[in-house]
Amino acid sequence: MTYTCRNCKRTFTSELELELHRDGCSDEQLFCEVCGERFPERTATTDGWRFSCPNDDCDGEGLEEDLHSVSDLLLVEQ
């Protein structure tokens, strides 16, 4: 039996693998402070544990290190 993620359509051989993957797979947008790119969270991880910028020319990695949730960012006008 295979298990499929509803967000990204990846398949897994066990329900546990799917659950671990789902922890990091969402439609939420991330922002990379290294390169300035914005992208869906699911494109920044393959296993739900390690995150890195999907931009090939960027070395940004780690949630809350170089990668931040767009919904957490507050824009302040000066």
PEZI-V410584 format. One record per run of one state. SS is the DSSP state (a for helix, b for strand, c for the rest). FROM is the first residue (numbers start at 1). TO is the last residue. Records with the same first field share a line. If there is no record, write none. Layout:
SS: FROM-TO + FROM-TO
This chain:
c: 1-2 + 5-10 + 13-14 + 23-28 + 33-37 + 45-51 + 53-60 + 62-62 + 64-66 + 73-78
b: 3-4 + 11-12 + 29-32 + 38-40 + 52-52 + 61-61 + 63-63 + 67-69
a: 15-22 + 41-44 + 70-72
